[in-house]
C-alpha cells in the first residue's frame, strides 16, 4: 500500500459522506450534567420483622431506612440502608458538604469520595452504611438517565430471572415444618433457615431435628441452606461444634453452612472450609472491599456474602464480587433488607455469571408492602429481573405511609 493510500485510511470519516443526519449516534450529544440537590432518609418502623437476635428486634425498632437522592433534573434515585434510620439521618448531615452539588451520574467516583474523606470517623460503621444507600440511589439515577437497567450498566445481562431463596427464622421442629410447608405452598423452591434456637439451645439433637423437619417439609428436590447466625452476641460455640454440625448438615443435603463461627475467627473459618463436606458461607458483617481481601487470600470461604445495603453499595459490591470470582469463590449477596435492597440484588445477579440466587425475607412488610408492583414468583419459583431503567422498581407513596411518618421527603 502506498503512503498516500495509508493516509487516506487514517483520515477521519465525514458524517456527510455517510449520508447520516444530525441525529446520528455519532453526533448525539452527551448527557447533560445532573447535580445532587439534596438527599433524604425515611426510617422504616412499626412492623420490623424479628431477626432471631439475642436482643430481639421489636416491631417499633428501626433497622432499615430508605434513601432518596434528588437532583436538579427532576430525576430521583432510591436506595436502602441496613441501619437504624436515626443514624442514617445523622450520617446525611455529616456527609452533606461532600455530596451537595456533586454529579448524580458518577456513582463510583462520588461514593469513593465520601469514603475517602470520612476515614477519620471510622471505616465500616454508620457512615459506610449510609453511603451504601446513596450509592444504590446514584446507580438508580444513572440507569434512569441513560434508559438502561443497572444490571446492563454493570456490564451485561447473564440472566433474565433468578431463584430467590426464602429466608426464614428457625423454630422448634413442629413449627419449623409448618412454616416451611406454608412457604413451599406459596411457590418458593429454595429456602434458608437460621438463627432462633439453632446452636443457642446447646442441644445438638434439637439442631438436627429442626433441619430434618425443614427438609421433610420441602422434599428432597428443594434447595436448603442453613445459617447459624454466629455473629449474634456472645455466640457460645467454636470450631469443633461447627465441624460436627457441618457433618450433620451434609446428611440433609444442605447447600451451604452460613456464619458457622464468630465473625472474626478467620483461621477457624479456613480450617472449617478445608474439613467441611458442605460449602462454607459468610461475610455479611464485613464492610468495604478491603475487609474481604484477607478472607479470600486465606481461602476462608466457599461463598462470599456482602450486603449491598451496608457494605458500601453497588459500587463496592461489584468489586467484591469480581474479586471473589478471580479467587474461585462464589458470590451470593446477603439480602436481609427491603424491596429496594432486593431490587439491587436482582440487578447484581444479572451482572455476574455465577450469581444464581438472591435472598428474599419471608413475610417482611418492607419487602412485600412498599412497591407499586410487588415481586411475584413465576411457576418455577423464580423472580424476573426488571429490565427497566435504573433498579426497575417503583415505590408506592401511600403504602410507605404505613411504615414511616413522613414519606413525602422521598418524593418531593
NORGI-V422800 format. One line per field, one symbol per residue. phi: phi as a letter, one per 20 degrees, with the letter a starting at -180 (. if undefined). psi: psi as a letter, one per 30 degrees, with the letter a starting at -180 (. if undefined). burial: b if it has 16 or more other C-alpha atoms within 10 Angstrom, else e. Layout:
phi=???
psi=???
burial=???
//
This chain:
phi=.fgffffffefffegffemeefegffdfffgfgcdfdacdccfdaocfffdmffeffdgefedcceccdecedmdcdcbcceaggfffffffffegfedfnffedcgfffffgfffecgfeodoegfffffgfffgfffffgfffemcffgfffpqcebdbbeedfecffcggffffffffffffeofcbbcdamlffmfflcfffgffffffffffenfefeccccfmfefflgedcfffffffgfffffdlffbddlfcgfdefffffffffeffdgdcrofeecmfffegffffemececdcfdfebfpnfgfgfffffffgfemdfdcffbebdffffgfffffffecfdedbcebffneffdeccdfcffcfefdnddfegddgmfnccfdffffgfdbfcfgffdd
psi=kleeeeeeefkkkkeeffgllfglfffkllklkkkkelkkkjkklehklkfgleikklefkjflklkkjllgggkklklkkilkfeeeeeeeeefefffkflkggieeeeeeeeeeggefgkkfbeeeeeeeeeeeeeeeeeeeefglleeeeffajflfllkkkjjkkklleeeeeeeeeefefffkgkkkklbbfkeffhjeeeeeeeeeeeeeeflfflkklkjfhgflkhkflaeeeeeeeeeeeefghkfljkhflkfgieeeeeeeeefkflkklagffkkkefffeeeeefhfkekkiljfgffgaeeeeeeeeeeeefggkkkjkkhibleeeeeeeeeefffkegigkkkjkkgkffefgflejlkkkafgglkkjkhlkbfglkkjeeeffffkfifefff.
burial=eeeeeeeeeeeeeeeeeeeeeeeeeeeeeeeeebbbbebbbbbbbebbbebbeeeeeeeebbbbbbbbbbbeeebbbbbbbbbbbebbbebbeebeeebeebbbbebbebbeebbeeeeeeeebebbbbbbbbbbbbbbbbbbbbeebbbbbbbebbbbebbbbbbbbbbbbbeebbebbbebbeebbbbbbbbbbbbbbeeeeebbbbbbbbbbebbeeeebbbbbbbbbbeebeeebeebbebbebbbebbbbbbbbbbbbeebebbbebbeebbbbbbbbbbbbbbeebeebbeebbbbbbbbbbbbbbbbbbbbebbebbbeeebbbbbbbbbbbbbbbbbbbbbbbbebbbbbbbbbebbbbbbbbeeebebeeebbbebbbbbbbbbebebebbebbbeebeebee
//
